[in-house]
Amino acid sequence: MTHATQVSESGQMVLSLKGVTMKIAGLVALDNVTFNIPAGEIVSLIGPNGAGKTTAYNVISGYMPPTSGTVHLFDEEITGHSPHSIAARGLVRSFQRTSVFDDQSVFDNLLTAYHLQGRASLIQSLLRLRKFRSEEAQLKARVWQMLDFLDLRHRADERAGSLSYGEQRILGVGIALAASPRILLLDEPAAGLNPSETDEFKAMIRRIGDSGVTVLLVEHDMHMVMSISDRIVVLNQGRIIAEGDPKAIQNNPDVIEAYLGSGVKRA
């Protein structure tokens, strides 16, 4: 697959939060949060509503500077950097709502995303010079590869707006992958999906991980979390209350107490 041209060395820390605290209007949304994400893992960040998951994502991706603490990406401190600067360093975030152009075809949605990675100048593009034509052919080939990866080749010429909700979510992830991330943040990717669509999404996340991209996801579907995660970090009231593999998290009494009635015990 072309979006992951390099596989990070095993054991390398892709993302590290150290003592991150976030106060919003006098409330402590994150309280001294520290965790590390090694290269190549699928890590889930879970917790009850209001636990601080979205705030953590906003801090990591540069949408909110923390009150204190640091964020490191590949050993480089990115605390307070802009989202654009962080994305350029290899961290790409996919948001909860779909991010497709409804009136464009599925193919053109992905081609537009790949054009953002193109190197041809405006003059070369307007005059359709040799460099532009060569690059355009390469980008179109990458679109076909991505469509195969997403299992959407049969939808290539259809309007993105005509896809099922689940297929639109998958296409949205493909658009994020076009930015060649080294770590991909997924925000509740299974929200609104039916069981069949959820299974397809799980398979895609596994393929992303197998391609060498590290994955961090926030997700409420505990069956998905327990089935695809290498490791899970649990937040409650802004603090980390547990961290470990799915079996350890499932049997952790603090996690069970924090999730009473939410299904973790049955996941």
C-alpha positions in Angstrom: 0.0 0.0 0.0 1.4 3.4 -1.0 0.3 5.6 1.9 2.7 3.9 4.3 6.0 4.1 2.5 8.0 3.3 5.6 7.4 1.1 8.6 8.5 2.6 11.9 11.1 0.7 13.8 9.7 -1.7 16.4 9.7 -0.2 19.9 10.1 3.4 18.7 7.8 5.8 20.6 5.5 7.5 18.1 3.6 9.6 20.5 4.2 10.6 24.1 2.1 12.7 26.5 3.9 13.7 29.7 1.9 15.3 32.5 -0.6 16.9 30.3 -3.2 19.0 32.2 -6.0 20.9 30.5 -8.2 23.4 32.4 -11.2 24.8 30.7 -13.2 27.6 32.4 -11.9 26.5 35.7 -12.7 22.8 35.1 -9.9 20.2 34.9 -10.6 18.3 31.6 -7.3 16.5 31.7 -5.3 15.9 34.9 -1.6 15.0 34.6 -2.2 12.6 31.7 0.9 10.5 30.7 1.1 7.7 28.2 3.2 6.5 25.3 2.3 4.9 22.0 4.9 2.6 20.4 5.2 2.3 16.7 3.0 -0.1 14.9 0.3 -0.5 17.6 -3.4 -0.1 17.5 -4.2 1.8 20.7 -7.7 2.7 21.9 -8.4 5.6 24.2 -11.7 4.9 26.1 -13.7 6.3 28.9 -17.2 7.4 29.9 -18.8 10.5 28.5 -16.9 13.6 29.8 -13.8 11.5 30.6 -11.6 13.9 28.5 -11.1 11.8 25.4 -12.0 14.5 22.9 -9.9 17.1 24.8 -6.9 14.7 24.7 -7.4 14.4 20.9 -7.6 18.2 20.6 -4.4 18.6 22.5 -2.5 15.9 20.6 -3.6 17.3 17.2 -2.9 20.9 18.0 -6.4 22.3 18.3 -6.0 23.1 22.0 -2.7 24.0 23.7 -2.5 22.3 27.1 -2.4 24.2 30.3 0.7 22.3 31.3 2.7 19.2 30.2 4.2 18.2 26.9 3.3 16.3 23.8 6.1 14.6 21.7 5.8 13.1 18.2 8.7 11.0 17.2 10.8 12.4 20.0 10.1 16.0 18.8 8.1 18.2 21.1 5.0 19.5 19.3 3.2 21.1 22.3 1.2 24.1 21.1 2.1 23.5 17.4 -0.6 24.3 14.9 -2.7 21.4 13.4 -1.1 22.0 10.0 2.4 21.8 11.5 1.6 18.6 13.3 -0.1 17.0 10.3 3.1 17.8 8.2 5.1 15.8 10.8 3.0 12.7 10.1 0.0 12.8 12.6 -3.3 12.9 10.8 -6.7 13.0 12.4 -10.0 11.8 11.0 -13.0 13.5 12.6 -16.4 12.1 13.7 -18.4 13.6 10.9 -17.8 12.4 7.3 -15.5 14.7 5.3 -16.4 13.8 1.8 -17.5 16.0 -1.1 -21.0 14.6 -1.7 -21.3 15.8 -5.4 -17.9 14.5 -6.4 -17.3 10.9 -7.4 -15.6 8.6 -5.0 -12.5 8.6 -7.3 -12.4 12.4 -7.5 -12.7 12.7 -3.7 -9.5 10.7 -3.3 -7.8 12.3 -6.3 -8.5 15.7 -4.7 -6.9 14.5 -1.5 -3.8 13.2 -3.3 -3.5 16.5 -5.3 -2.7 18.2 -1.9 0.5 16.0 -1.9 1.4 16.9 -5.5 4.5 18.8 -6.4 3.6 20.3 -9.8 3.5 24.1 -9.9 0.4 26.1 -10.7 1.9 27.1 -14.2 2.7 23.4 -14.9 -0.8 22.4 -13.9 -2.6 25.2 -15.9 -0.5 24.5 -19.0 -0.6 20.7 -18.5 3.1 20.4 -18.9 5.0 17.1 -19.0 5.7 17.1 -15.2 2.0 17.7 -14.4 0.9 15.0 -16.8 3.4 12.5 -15.3 2.4 13.4 -11.8 -1.3 13.2 -12.6 -0.9 9.7 -13.9 1.0 8.7 -10.7 -1.7 10.2 -8.5 -4.5 8.4 -10.4 -2.6 5.1 -10.0 -2.4 5.8 -6.2 -6.2 6.4 -6.1 -6.8 3.0 -7.7 -4.5 1.4 -5.1 -6.4 3.2 -2.3 -9.8 2.1 -3.7 -8.6 -1.5 -3.6 -7.3 -1.0 -0.1 -10.7 0.4 1.0 -12.6 -2.2 -1.0 -14.4 0.7 -2.9 -13.2 0.1 -6.5 -16.7 -0.9 -7.5 -17.9 2.5 -6.3 -15.3 4.6 -8.0 -17.6 6.4 -10.4 -20.5 6.9 -8.0 -21.3 10.1 -6.2 -19.8 10.0 -2.7 -23.1 11.3 -1.4 -24.9 8.2 -2.7 -22.7 5.8 -0.6 -24.0 4.2 2.5 -23.0 5.9 5.8 -20.5 3.2 6.5 -18.9 3.5 3.1 -18.7 7.3 3.5 -16.9 6.8 6.8 -14.4 4.4 5.0 -13.9 6.9 2.2 -13.2 9.6 4.8 -10.5 7.5 6.3 -9.1 6.9 2.8 -8.9 10.7 2.4 -7.0 11.0 5.6 -4.7 8.2 4.5 -3.9 10.1 1.3 -1.9 12.5 3.5 0.6 9.6 4.2 0.2 9.6 8.0 2.7 7.8 10.2 0.1 7.9 13.0 -3.7 8.1 12.4 -6.1 9.4 15.0 -9.7 8.0 14.5 -12.5 9.7 16.4 -15.4 7.3 17.1 -15.1 5.6 13.7 -17.9 3.1 14.5 -20.5 5.7 15.5 -23.7 5.2 13.6 -22.5 2.0 11.8 -24.6 -1.2 11.7 -22.9 -4.5 12.8 -21.9 -5.4 9.2 -20.4 -2.0 8.6 -18.6 -2.1 11.9 -17.0 -5.5 10.9 -15.8 -3.9 7.6 -14.4 -1.0 9.5 -12.6 -3.2 11.9 -11.0 -5.1 9.1 -9.9 -1.9 7.5 -8.3 -0.7 10.7 -6.3 -3.9 11.0 -5.1 -3.4 7.4 -4.0 0.1 8.3 -2.0 -1.2 11.2 -0.5 -4.0 9.1 0.6 -1.4 6.6 2.9 0.2 9.2 0.7 3.1 10.3 0.3 3.4 14.1 -3.4 4.0 15.0 -4.9 5.8 18.0 -8.7 5.6 18.2 -11.4 6.9 20.5 -14.3 4.5 20.4 -17.4 3.7 22.5 -18.1 0.3 20.8 -16.4 -2.0 23.3 -16.6 -5.0 21.1 -14.6 -3.2 18.5 -12.1 -1.9 21.0 -11.5 -5.3 22.6 -11.2 -7.1 19.3 -8.7 -4.9 17.5 -6.6 -3.1 20.1 -3.1 -4.0 21.1 -3.4 -1.8 24.1 -6.1 0.3 25.8 -5.8 3.5 27.8 -8.8 4.3 30.0 -9.7 7.9 31.1 -12.1 8.8 33.8 -12.8 12.3 34.9 -9.6 13.5 33.2 -7.3 10.9 34.7 -5.9 7.7 33.5 -7.3 4.9 35.6 -5.9 1.9 33.7 -3.7 0.9 30.8 -3.0 -2.5 29.3 -4.0 -5.2 26.9 -7.7 -5.9 26.3 -7.9 -8.8 28.7 -6.3 -6.8 31.5 -8.7 -3.9 30.9 -11.7 -6.1 30.8 -10.9 -7.5 34.2 -9.8 -4.3 35.8 -12.1 -3.4 38.7 -11.6 0.3 38.4 -12.6 0.1 34.7 -15.7 -2.0 35.5 -16.7 0.5 38.2 -16.3 3.5 35.9 -18.3 1.8 33.1 -21.1 0.4 35.2 -24.0 -0.1 32.8 -22.1 0.7 29.7 -21.2 -2.8 28.6 -17.4 -3.1 29.2 -18.1 -6.1 31.5 -19.9 -7.9 28.7 -17.5 -6.9 25.9 
